[in-house]
């Protein structure tokens, strides 16, 4: 699917002056918002943004202050698994 966004010329010029590819910035902003809302999974986000590796996507997310949630339950589960394996 291809989307088209109409932006007034003066606004577009101002946004372009801020640097970077405006189309890329728009898709990144849209994709990040949908990811934060839970509408996209990490694999879907990676495909949408064209990252070749999970590490590249993780770097992109971290640069924007978006980190995976990691709860105390996650920590307890990992500790239990490690103990069970003898670590």
Chimera marker file (.cmm) of the C-alpha trace (Angstrom):
<marker_set name="trace">
<marker id="1" x="0.000" y="0.000" z="0.000" r="1" g="1" b="0" radius="0.5"/>
<marker id="2" x="1.164" y="3.475" z="-0.723" r="1" g="1" b="0" radius="0.5"/>
<marker id="3" x="0.012" y="6.469" z="1.338" r="1" g="1" b="0" radius="0.5"/>
<marker id="4" x="0.059" y="10.093" z="0.299" r="1" g="1" b="0" radius="0.5"/>
<marker id="5" x="0.173" y="13.003" z="2.733" r="1" g="1" b="0" radius="0.5"/>
<marker id="6" x="-0.722" y="16.506" z="1.667" r="1" g="1" b="0" radius="0.5"/>
<marker id="7" x="1.428" y="19.098" z="3.439" r="1" g="1" b="0" radius="0.5"/>
<marker id="8" x="1.240" y="22.811" z="2.678" r="1" g="1" b="0" radius="0.5"/>
<marker id="9" x="4.338" y="23.950" z="0.770" r="1" g="1" b="0" radius="0.5"/>
<marker id="10" x="5.513" y="26.381" z="3.439" r="1" g="1" b="0" radius="0.5"/>
<marker id="11" x="5.235" y="23.719" z="6.157" r="1" g="1" b="0" radius="0.5"/>
<marker id="12" x="6.979" y="21.148" z="3.979" r="1" g="1" b="0" radius="0.5"/>
<marker id="13" x="9.871" y="23.552" z="3.323" r="1" g="1" b="0" radius="0.5"/>
<marker id="14" x="10.241" y="24.189" z="7.040" r="1" g="1" b="0" radius="0.5"/>
<marker id="15" x="10.220" y="20.458" z="7.805" r="1" g="1" b="0" radius="0.5"/>
<marker id="16" x="12.703" y="19.708" z="5.024" r="1" g="1" b="0" radius="0.5"/>
<marker id="17" x="14.996" y="22.448" z="6.354" r="1" g="1" b="0" radius="0.5"/>
<marker id="18" x="15.223" y="20.502" z="9.622" r="1" g="1" b="0" radius="0.5"/>
<marker id="19" x="17.167" y="17.883" z="7.668" r="1" g="1" b="0" radius="0.5"/>
<marker id="20" x="16.739" y="14.317" z="6.584" r="1" g="1" b="0" radius="0.5"/>
<marker id="21" x="14.402" y="12.702" z="4.126" r="1" g="1" b="0" radius="0.5"/>
<marker id="22" x="10.904" y="13.920" z="4.945" r="1" g="1" b="0" radius="0.5"/>
<marker id="23" x="9.276" y="10.747" z="3.602" r="1" g="1" b="0" radius="0.5"/>
<marker id="24" x="11.541" y="8.589" z="5.769" r="1" g="1" b="0" radius="0.5"/>
<marker id="25" x="10.865" y="10.723" z="8.828" r="1" g="1" b="0" radius="0.5"/>
<marker id="26" x="7.123" y="10.417" z="8.233" r="1" g="1" b="0" radius="0.5"/>
<marker id="27" x="7.161" y="6.617" z="7.928" r="1" g="1" b="0" radius="0.5"/>
<marker id="28" x="9.401" y="6.319" z="11.000" r="1" g="1" b="0" radius="0.5"/>
<marker id="29" x="7.088" y="8.518" z="13.067" r="1" g="1" b="0" radius="0.5"/>
<marker id="30" x="4.015" y="6.599" z="11.918" r="1" g="1" b="0" radius="0.5"/>
<marker id="31" x="5.617" y="3.193" z="12.476" r="1" g="1" b="0" radius="0.5"/>
<marker id="32" x="6.932" y="4.114" z="15.931" r="1" g="1" b="0" radius="0.5"/>
<marker id="33" x="3.540" y="5.376" z="17.031" r="1" g="1" b="0" radius="0.5"/>
<marker id="34" x="1.831" y="2.193" z="15.864" r="1" g="1" b="0" radius="0.5"/>
<marker id="35" x="4.504" y="0.082" z="17.601" r="1" g="1" b="0" radius="0.5"/>
<marker id="36" x="4.015" y="2.008" z="20.865" r="1" g="1" b="0" radius="0.5"/>
<marker id="37" x="0.248" y="1.516" z="20.571" r="1" g="1" b="0" radius="0.5"/>
<marker id="38" x="0.781" y="-2.238" z="20.213" r="1" g="1" b="0" radius="0.5"/>
<marker id="39" x="-0.448" y="-2.337" z="16.625" r="1" g="1" b="0" radius="0.5"/>
<marker id="40" x="2.892" y="-3.571" z="15.236" r="1" g="1" b="0" radius="0.5"/>
<marker id="41" x="5.182" y="-6.306" z="16.483" r="1" g="1" b="0" radius="0.5"/>
<marker id="42" x="8.952" y="-5.887" z="16.395" r="1" g="1" b="0" radius="0.5"/>
<marker id="43" x="9.257" y="-8.119" z="13.294" r="1" g="1" b="0" radius="0.5"/>
<marker id="44" x="6.572" y="-6.092" z="11.527" r="1" g="1" b="0" radius="0.5"/>
<marker id="45" x="8.246" y="-2.829" z="12.534" r="1" g="1" b="0" radius="0.5"/>
<marker id="46" x="11.576" y="-4.131" z="11.276" r="1" g="1" b="0" radius="0.5"/>
<marker id="47" x="10.071" y="-5.061" z="7.899" r="1" g="1" b="0" radius="0.5"/>
<marker id="48" x="8.190" y="-1.778" z="7.592" r="1" g="1" b="0" radius="0.5"/>
<marker id="49" x="11.330" y="0.257" z="8.253" r="1" g="1" b="0" radius="0.5"/>
<marker id="50" x="13.581" y="-1.987" z="6.160" r="1" g="1" b="0" radius="0.5"/>
<marker id="51" x="16.117" y="-2.985" z="8.816" r="1" g="1" b="0" radius="0.5"/>
<marker id="52" x="18.150" y="-6.067" z="7.890" r="1" g="1" b="0" radius="0.5"/>
<marker id="53" x="18.798" y="-7.203" z="11.455" r="1" g="1" b="0" radius="0.5"/>
<marker id="54" x="17.166" y="-7.142" z="14.884" r="1" g="1" b="0" radius="0.5"/>
<marker id="55" x="20.239" y="-5.332" z="16.200" r="1" g="1" b="0" radius="0.5"/>
<marker id="56" x="19.711" y="-2.512" z="13.700" r="1" g="1" b="0" radius="0.5"/>
<marker id="57" x="16.094" y="-2.154" z="14.824" r="1" g="1" b="0" radius="0.5"/>
<marker id="58" x="17.096" y="-2.258" z="18.500" r="1" g="1" b="0" radius="0.5"/>
<marker id="59" x="19.637" y="0.520" z="17.886" r="1" g="1" b="0" radius="0.5"/>
<marker id="60" x="16.992" y="2.580" z="16.114" r="1" g="1" b="0" radius="0.5"/>
<marker id="61" x="14.555" y="2.132" z="19.004" r="1" g="1" b="0" radius="0.5"/>
<marker id="62" x="17.138" y="2.868" z="21.695" r="1" g="1" b="0" radius="0.5"/>
<marker id="63" x="18.212" y="6.044" z="19.883" r="1" g="1" b="0" radius="0.5"/>
<marker id="64" x="14.614" y="7.193" z="20.253" r="1" g="1" b="0" radius="0.5"/>
<marker id="65" x="14.341" y="6.232" z="23.929" r="1" g="1" b="0" radius="0.5"/>
<marker id="66" x="12.193" y="3.155" z="23.334" r="1" g="1" b="0" radius="0.5"/>
<marker id="67" x="13.281" y="0.145" z="25.356" r="1" g="1" b="0" radius="0.5"/>
<marker id="68" x="11.786" y="-3.316" z="25.759" r="1" g="1" b="0" radius="0.5"/>
<marker id="69" x="9.723" y="-3.715" z="28.872" r="1" g="1" b="0" radius="0.5"/>
<marker id="70" x="11.363" y="-6.012" z="31.386" r="1" g="1" b="0" radius="0.5"/>
<marker id="71" x="9.461" y="-6.773" z="34.560" r="1" g="1" b="0" radius="0.5"/>
<marker id="72" x="10.459" y="-8.296" z="37.866" r="1" g="1" b="0" radius="0.5"/>
<marker id="73" x="8.533" y="-11.393" z="36.766" r="1" g="1" b="0" radius="0.5"/>
<marker id="74" x="10.794" y="-11.621" z="33.705" r="1" g="1" b="0" radius="0.5"/>
<marker id="75" x="13.860" y="-11.399" z="35.948" r="1" g="1" b="0" radius="0.5"/>
<marker id="76" x="12.533" y="-14.057" z="38.317" r="1" g="1" b="0" radius="0.5"/>
<marker id="77" x="11.745" y="-16.387" z="35.406" r="1" g="1" b="0" radius="0.5"/>
<marker id="78" x="15.234" y="-15.957" z="33.951" r="1" g="1" b="0" radius="0.5"/>
<marker id="79" x="16.878" y="-16.508" z="37.351" r="1" g="1" b="0" radius="0.5"/>
<marker id="80" x="14.839" y="-19.681" z="37.822" r="1" g="1" b="0" radius="0.5"/>
<marker id="81" x="15.834" y="-20.948" z="34.379" r="1" g="1" b="0" radius="0.5"/>
<marker id="82" x="19.515" y="-20.216" z="35.018" r="1" g="1" b="0" radius="0.5"/>
<marker id="83" x="19.415" y="-21.937" z="38.407" r="1" g="1" b="0" radius="0.5"/>
<marker id="84" x="17.723" y="-24.940" z="36.827" r="1" g="1" b="0" radius="0.5"/>
<marker id="85" x="20.594" y="-25.095" z="34.307" r="1" g="1" b="0" radius="0.5"/>
<marker id="86" x="23.170" y="-24.930" z="37.097" r="1" g="1" b="0" radius="0.5"/>
<marker id="87" x="24.251" y="-21.300" z="36.799" r="1" g="1" b="0" radius="0.5"/>
<link id1="1" id2="2" r="1" g="1" b="0" radius="0.2"/>
<link id1="2" id2="3" r="1" g="1" b="0" radius="0.2"/>
<link id1="3" id2="4" r="1" g="1" b="0" radius="0.2"/>
<link id1="4" id2="5" r="1" g="1" b="0" radius="0.2"/>
<link id1="5" id2="6" r="1" g="1" b="0" radius="0.2"/>
<link id1="6" id2="7" r="1" g="1" b="0" radius="0.2"/>
<link id1="7" id2="8" r="1" g="1" b="0" radius="0.2"/>
<link id1="8" id2="9" r="1" g="1" b="0" radius="0.2"/>
<link id1="9" id2="10" r="1" g="1" b="0" radius="0.2"/>
<link id1="10" id2="11" r="1" g="1" b="0" radius="0.2"/>
<link id1="11" id2="12" r="1" g="1" b="0" radius="0.2"/>
<link id1="12" id2="13" r="1" g="1" b="0" radius="0.2"/>
<link id1="13" id2="14" r="1" g="1" b="0" radius="0.2"/>
<link id1="14" id2="15" r="1" g="1" b="0" radius="0.2"/>
<link id1="15" id2="16" r="1" g="1" b="0" radius="0.2"/>
<link id1="16" id2="17" r="1" g="1" b="0" radius="0.2"/>
<link id1="17" id2="18" r="1" g="1" b="0" radius="0.2"/>
<link id1="18" id2="19" r="1" g="1" b="0" radius="0.2"/>
<link id1="19" id2="20" r="1" g="1" b="0" radius="0.2"/>
<link id1="20" id2="21" r="1" g="1" b="0" radius="0.2"/>
<link id1="21" id2="22" r="1" g="1" b="0" radius="0.2"/>
<link id1="22" id2="23" r="1" g="1" b="0" radius="0.2"/>
<link id1="23" id2="24" r="1" g="1" b="0" radius="0.2"/>
<link id1="24" id2="25" r="1" g="1" b="0" radius="0.2"/>
<link id1="25" id2="26" r="1" g="1" b="0" radius="0.2"/>
<link id1="26" id2="27" r="1" g="1" b="0" radius="0.2"/>
<link id1="27" id2="28" r="1" g="1" b="0" radius="0.2"/>
<link id1="28" id2="29" r="1" g="1" b="0" radius="0.2"/>
<link id1="29" id2="30" r="1" g="1" b="0" radius="0.2"/>
<link id1="30" id2="31" r="1" g="1" b="0" radius="0.2"/>
<link id1="31" id2="32" r="1" g="1" b="0" radius="0.2"/>
<link id1="32" id2="33" r="1" g="1" b="0" radius="0.2"/>
<link id1="33" id2="34" r="1" g="1" b="0" radius="0.2"/>
<link id1="34" id2="35" r="1" g="1" b="0" radius="0.2"/>
<link id1="35" id2="36" r="1" g="1" b="0" radius="0.2"/>
<link id1="36" id2="37" r="1" g="1" b="0" radius="0.2"/>
<link id1="37" id2="38" r="1" g="1" b="0" radius="0.2"/>
<link id1="38" id2="39" r="1" g="1" b="0" radius="0.2"/>
<link id1="39" id2="40" r="1" g="1" b="0" radius="0.2"/>
<link id1="40" id2="41" r="1" g="1" b="0" radius="0.2"/>
<link id1="41" id2="42" r="1" g="1" b="0" radius="0.2"/>
<link id1="42" id2="43" r="1" g="1" b="0" radius="0.2"/>
<link id1="43" id2="44" r="1" g="1" b="0" radius="0.2"/>
<link id1="44" id2="45" r="1" g="1" b="0" radius="0.2"/>
<link id1="45" id2="46" r="1" g="1" b="0" radius="0.2"/>
<link id1="46" id2="47" r="1" g="1" b="0" radius="0.2"/>
<link id1="47" id2="48" r="1" g="1" b="0" radius="0.2"/>
<link id1="48" id2="49" r="1" g="1" b="0" radius="0.2"/>
<link id1="49" id2="50" r="1" g="1" b="0" radius="0.2"/>
<link id1="50" id2="51" r="1" g="1" b="0" radius="0.2"/>
<link id1="51" id2="52" r="1" g="1" b="0" radius="0.2"/>
<link id1="52" id2="53" r="1" g="1" b="0" radius="0.2"/>
<link id1="53" id2="54" r="1" g="1" b="0" radius="0.2"/>
<link id1="54" id2="55" r="1" g="1" b="0" radius="0.2"/>
<link id1="55" id2="56" r="1" g="1" b="0" radius="0.2"/>
<link id1="56" id2="57" r="1" g="1" b="0" radius="0.2"/>
<link id1="57" id2="58" r="1" g="1" b="0" radius="0.2"/>
<link id1="58" id2="59" r="1" g="1" b="0" radius="0.2"/>
<link id1="59" id2="60" r="1" g="1" b="0" radius="0.2"/>
<link id1="60" id2="61" r="1" g="1" b="0" radius="0.2"/>
<link id1="61" id2="62" r="1" g="1" b="0" radius="0.2"/>
<link id1="62" id2="63" r="1" g="1" b="0" radius="0.2"/>
<link id1="63" id2="64" r="1" g="1" b="0" radius="0.2"/>
<link id1="64" id2="65" r="1" g="1" b="0" radius="0.2"/>
<link id1="65" id2="66" r="1" g="1" b="0" radius="0.2"/>
<link id1="66" id2="67" r="1" g="1" b="0" radius="0.2"/>
<link id1="67" id2="68" r="1" g="1" b="0" radius="0.2"/>
<link id1="68" id2="69" r="1" g="1" b="0" radius="0.2"/>
<link id1="69" id2="70" r="1" g="1" b="0" radius="0.2"/>
<link id1="70" id2="71" r="1" g="1" b="0" radius="0.2"/>
<link id1="71" id2="72" r="1" g="1" b="0" radius="0.2"/>
<link id1="72" id2="73" r="1" g="1" b="0" radius="0.2"/>
<link id1="73" id2="74" r="1" g="1" b="0" radius="0.2"/>
<link id1="74" id2="75" r="1" g="1" b="0" radius="0.2"/>
<link id1="75" id2="76" r="1" g="1" b="0" radius="0.2"/>
<link id1="76" id2="77" r="1" g="1" b="0" radius="0.2"/>
<link id1="77" id2="78" r="1" g="1" b="0" radius="0.2"/>
<link id1="78" id2="79" r="1" g="1" b="0" radius="0.2"/>
<link id1="79" id2="80" r="1" g="1" b="0" radius="0.2"/>
<link id1="80" id2="81" r="1" g="1" b="0" radius="0.2"/>
<link id1="81" id2="82" r="1" g="1" b="0" radius="0.2"/>
<link id1="82" id2="83" r="1" g="1" b="0" radius="0.2"/>
<link id1="83" id2="84" r="1" g="1" b="0" radius="0.2"/>
<link id1="84" id2="85" r="1" g="1" b="0" radius="0.2"/>
<link id1="85" id2="86" r="1" g="1" b="0" radius="0.2"/>
<link id1="86" id2="87" r="1" g="1" b="0" radius="0.2"/>
</marker_set>
